[in-house]
């Protein structure tokens, strides 16, 4: 999986990923009204409009970006109708050649971890039938439960060529409360980083990176530089660019000298670009996906200027 | 929520919870065949048979136990059909007067945490309509992301009288890999325990316990005794009894002297009791729910003998 992702990053010369995290207030008024009229003000209406919203975004960015990262919470909130939209979104993104990183942040043990692994990155066996349920190339995981909660996924990664991005240092202001605690083996996030690196050794790809990556928030450049040294062969999935405050110039330390090693996520800054004050005169509501395209191109240029030219 | 739970525990004289974690191989052959014939070997067939399986279990234990704890992974594995079954199971359990603790172990920040909180323990607003999506009284959460990932839920707990059980010390053998790391403020799980206790002070119930509880595995009695001292006003949700190896006599230290303070989960040991070697002559497949009833009564007696008589 990591080789496929890196190939796409090189082909598109773009280490970014679009976060497909729709919220009702981001959906253009005309689209909201159409589905509310058709389906009532129901979870089903929301699921249908989110799919159309995502589809238009995907149609306008699939030639620019290597991957999308849907955040399952935004769909799960609306119950099973929402989850169906999540699955359809993943299917559609894959049909357009995009990689799908499911931001699910699951974390559980034994048969429960097996259930998540099978559903999200493996195949579900029903008697003699097999189903690929979630159509994801990789998912995010939480490490608090230790190896027992990660190992069940590793065999699925191997068998189905899938990837993991494990939370190491998250982008939120308060992430240090737990993750920066000093332990007898360095700070907690460093310890987790070393574990992720160790787990990853089993699944090295041809470009020199592991199928097991790490989530490292864009808002902590110093810790990222430290982690870059601790785990040189681990790909970083980096949330927090744009809306959460990080800029391209802060992100240099997330990459290795080969220009690889990190993929930067932007969600709201791209999918809701038409709502930005400076875009309101330029793009009508109907053109929300064109605004997303422009924002995606702008992000690519922004990161390239800083990262690939040096 | 915690007062409602404690009232039910006292009323039924039973500090246990039934884990509704169905797996295909637990469903009796006759039931599997019926739904495969009706719906094909599909996720929809599995979702329908899981619901019938759960419904029969609930019908046979609702007068004995105060609560059920469905593990969402077992349903999510089958995609949106599975999630629909999860929601219907919760609805049915509540209609029989049971409390529902959703074992979701979510953990995320800002607007993502809001989305989970709204969906799982709040109400989802769609224009001027409000929906209760998941029908849960409480959910489990993962603390690795710090306060930012817990605080969004607290206001929903307050507004909708819901509860949280935050992972502190989990039941898996390898939980110590992260959770037992020595930090500058004690072991990590102790530090997390103190945080949970601090968060909980905002939401104290009338019985002297907080709406914010902790998950403390039944397989670590020493650490539990330590945590019992660190967090006397925190209710413990305790997985790992039975199938994972812990016995009633190991669990004394999880309770306070008032006989309260912990609720013990058993999943497989109850819902798949009819598959136990010693039950095979006693219960036919058709009587799987009667076997579950007997196992639930046995567990109640087992815990009472050890905990309430002293």
Interface residues (C-beta under 8 A of the other chain):
Chain A: X21 X23 X24 X32 X36 X40 X41 X42 X43 X45 X46 X71 X73 X74 X76 X77 X78 X79 X80 X81 X82 X83 X84 X87 X105 X106 X107 X108 X109 X110 X111 X112 X113 X115 X116 X118 X119 X124 X126 X127 X128 X129 X131 X133 X134 X142 X143 X144 X145 X146 X147 X148 X149 X167 X170 X171 X172 X173 X174 X175 X176 X177 X178 X179 X181 X182 X183 X184 X185 X188 X191 X192 X195
Chain B: X21 X23 X24 X32 X36 X41 X42 X43 X45 X46 X71 X73 X74 X76 X77 X78 X79 X80 X81 X82 X83 X84 X87 X105 X106 X107 X108 X109 X110 X111 X112 X113 X115 X116 X118 X119 X124 X126 X127 X128 X129 X131 X133 X134 X142 X143 X144 X145 X146 X147 X148 X149 X167 X170 X171 X172 X173 X174 X175 X176 X177 X178 X179 X181 X182 X183 X184 X185 X188 X191 X192 X195
